[in-house]
Amino acid sequence: MTHKMISPLDDKCRSEAAAQSAWLNLPRALFSHYDKSSEAGKFPAIQEEEATLPGQTSSGLTSSIEGLNEKRDAASEDGRSLFQEAFFFCTVKNVGDVPGAGRIFVETVVDRDSSVAFAKVYPAINAMNAVDILASRVLPFFEQRGLAIKEIHTHKASEYCGLVPMHPFETFLSTSHIQHLPFNQPGQPYVYLCEQFFRLLEKEFFQPELRRKFQLSLEELQKSLDVFVEAYNTSR
């Protein structure tokens, strides 16, 4: 494919450009004009424009990006795709309403397209807690914005998978008209969204919060967590 040559050039510049033969074959998109104010032998001035791929015009690139955005928006209109996963955080003592050894688990839900996230602390991992975060945090959030939830991805674990109508989580999704898509392998796209969010909570919320208030209840911890998650969704 033959690239267009840089033009116009005056006679003096044309002779200098002939000596710099390597510059004559550069794409026009990289260089817009020759800087006549520069000294002889200097390189042509680079134009601060978006470069296009070889053989592709700027308008063609823009239309391709717009097409991808339209496909993504169309998929979002069909309903949100969420990922849900629970994590063990730590074992603590002297936590007011945590029974037994004082273990803290975190149930997380992340929207694939917007990265809006939700988190709630529990003293155990089970199907009822998996339902609770959806009923108390996730569904109200999307309903207020007129958005439907199309599907929820989870690991194939006992707290998420079972028979309808015996299993609380499966039954809740079925009655809410949400498709459940469990997976075994971590090879699917976006499978690490919940893990990334949990690692952020560990570093930026839980560790500082427990150092500041070591003796606290799950209710107090959840109130602080709600404030942090709201700020996270708003600012990031």
C-alpha positions in Angstrom: 0.0 0.0 0.0 1.4 3.4 -1.0 1.3 6.1 1.7 0.6 9.7 0.8 3.5 12.1 0.9 3.7 15.1 3.1 2.7 18.3 1.2 3.1 21.1 0.5 6.9 21.5 0.6 8.8 24.5 -0.7 11.8 24.0 -2.9 14.3 24.2 -0.1 12.4 21.8 2.1 11.7 19.4 -0.9 15.5 19.0 -1.4 16.1 18.4 2.2 13.2 15.9 2.3 14.8 14.0 -0.6 17.9 13.4 1.5 15.7 12.2 4.3 14.2 9.5 2.2 13.0 7.5 5.2 10.5 10.3 6.1 8.8 10.3 2.7 7.1 6.9 3.4 5.6 7.8 6.8 1.8 7.9 7.0 0.2 11.3 6.6 -1.7 10.8 9.8 1.5 11.0 11.9 2.7 14.3 10.4 0.4 17.1 9.3 2.8 19.7 8.1 6.4 20.7 7.9 7.5 23.2 10.6 9.0 25.9 8.4 10.3 27.8 11.4 12.6 25.0 12.4 16.2 24.9 11.3 17.4 22.9 8.2 17.7 19.2 8.9 15.2 19.2 11.7 12.4 16.6 11.7 8.9 17.7 10.6 6.7 18.8 13.4 4.3 16.1 14.8 0.6 17.0 14.6 -1.3 16.4 17.8 -4.1 14.3 16.3 -5.5 10.8 16.8 -3.6 8.4 14.6 -5.6 5.9 12.5 -4.7 2.4 11.6 -3.1 1.8 8.2 -5.8 1.6 5.6 -8.5 2.9 8.0 -9.9 6.4 7.9 -10.6 8.4 11.1 -14.3 8.3 10.3 -14.2 4.5 9.9 -12.5 4.1 13.3 -15.1 6.3 14.9 -18.0 4.3 13.3 -16.4 1.0 14.5 -16.2 2.3 18.1 -19.7 3.6 18.0 -20.9 0.2 16.7 -19.3 -1.6 19.6 -20.8 0.9 22.1 -24.3 0.4 20.5 -23.9 -3.4 20.9 -22.9 -3.1 24.5 -25.7 -0.7 25.2 -28.2 -3.0 23.5 -27.0 -5.9 25.7 -27.4 -3.8 28.8 -31.0 -2.9 27.9 -31.8 -6.6 28.0 -30.8 -6.7 31.6 -27.8 -6.5 33.9 -25.3 -9.3 34.2 -24.0 -9.7 37.8 -21.4 -11.7 39.6 -21.8 -12.9 43.2 -19.3 -14.5 45.5 -18.7 -14.8 49.3 -15.3 -14.5 51.0 -14.0 -15.3 54.5 -12.4 -12.2 55.9 -11.1 -13.0 59.4 -11.7 -14.4 62.9 -12.0 -11.8 65.7 -12.9 -11.8 69.4 -15.2 -9.5 71.3 -17.5 -8.7 68.4 -20.8 -8.0 69.9 -23.3 -9.9 67.8 -21.0 -12.4 66.1 -21.6 -15.9 67.6 -19.0 -18.5 68.3 -15.4 -17.8 67.4 -16.3 -14.5 65.8 -15.8 -15.2 62.1 -16.6 -12.5 59.5 -17.6 -13.3 55.9 -18.3 -10.9 53.2 -20.9 -11.5 50.4 -20.2 -9.4 47.3 -22.0 -8.6 44.1 -20.6 -6.8 41.1 -22.2 -5.5 37.9 -20.2 -6.7 34.9 -20.8 -3.6 32.7 -20.8 -0.7 35.2 -18.6 -2.2 38.0 -21.2 -1.0 40.5 -20.6 -3.2 43.6 -22.4 -4.3 46.8 -21.1 -5.9 50.0 -22.6 -7.1 53.2 -21.0 -8.8 56.2 -22.3 -12.0 57.8 -21.2 -14.5 60.5 -21.6 -17.4 58.1 -21.9 -18.4 54.4 -25.2 -19.9 53.5 -28.0 -19.6 51.0 -30.1 -17.3 53.1 -27.3 -14.8 53.4 -26.8 -15.0 49.6 -30.4 -14.1 49.2 -30.4 -11.4 51.8 -27.8 -9.2 50.0 -29.9 -9.4 46.8 -33.1 -8.6 48.5 -31.8 -5.8 50.7 -29.2 -4.2 48.5 -29.0 -5.3 44.9 -32.5 -5.5 43.6 -33.7 -2.3 45.3 -30.8 -0.4 43.7 -31.6 -1.5 40.2 -35.4 -1.3 40.6 -35.0 2.4 41.7 -33.2 3.1 38.4 -35.7 1.1 36.3 -33.1 -1.5 35.4 -33.7 -5.2 35.2 -31.3 -8.0 36.2 -30.9 -10.5 33.5 -28.5 -13.1 35.1 -26.3 -13.8 38.0 -23.1 -15.8 37.8 -21.9 -17.7 40.8 -19.5 -20.6 41.6 -21.1 -24.1 41.9 -21.3 -24.0 45.7 -24.0 -25.3 48.1 -25.0 -21.8 49.1 -25.9 -20.9 45.5 -26.9 -24.2 43.8 -29.7 -26.6 44.6 -33.2 -27.6 43.6 -36.2 -25.3 43.2 -38.3 -24.9 45.4 -36.1 -26.4 48.2 -33.1 -24.2 47.7 -33.6 -20.5 48.9 -31.2 -18.9 46.5 -32.4 -20.8 43.4 -36.0 -20.2 44.4 -35.4 -16.5 44.9 -33.8 -16.1 41.5 -36.5 -18.1 39.8 -39.4 -16.1 41.3 -37.5 -12.9 40.5 -37.1 -14.0 36.8 -33.3 -13.9 37.0 -31.3 -16.5 35.2 -28.7 -18.4 37.4 -25.4 -19.2 35.6 -23.1 -21.2 37.8 -19.6 -22.1 36.6 -16.9 -24.5 37.7 -13.8 -23.2 36.0 -12.3 -19.6 36.5 -11.8 -19.3 32.8 -14.9 -17.2 32.1 -14.5 -13.4 31.5 -15.1 -11.1 34.5 -14.9 -14.0 36.9 -12.4 -12.1 39.1 -14.6 -9.0 39.5 -15.8 -10.0 43.0 -12.3 -11.1 44.1 -10.9 -7.7 42.9 -13.6 -5.9 44.8 -13.1 -7.9 48.0 -9.3 -7.3 47.9 -10.0 -3.6 47.7 -12.4 -3.8 50.7 -9.7 -5.7 52.6 -7.1 -3.1 52.0 -9.1 0.2 52.0 -11.9 -0.6 54.4 -11.7 -3.6 56.7 -8.1 -3.3 57.9 -8.4 0.4 58.7 -11.8 0.0 60.3 -10.8 -2.9 62.6 -7.7 -1.0 63.7 -9.9 1.9 64.5 -12.7 0.0 66.2 -11.6 -3.5 67.2 -14.6 -4.1 69.4 -17.7 -3.6 67.4 -20.9 -5.4 66.2 -21.7 -6.6 62.7 -24.4 -4.0 62.6 -21.9 -1.2 63.2 -19.5 -2.6 60.8 -22.2 -2.9 58.1 -23.2 0.8 58.6 -19.6 1.9 58.0 -19.3 -0.6 55.0 -22.5 0.9 53.4 -20.9 4.4 53.6 -17.7 3.1 52.0 -19.5 1.2 49.2 -21.7 4.2 48.4 -18.6 6.4 48.1 -16.9 3.8 46.0 -19.8 3.5 43.5 -20.2 7.3 43.3 -16.6 8.3 42.9 -15.0 5.4 41.0 
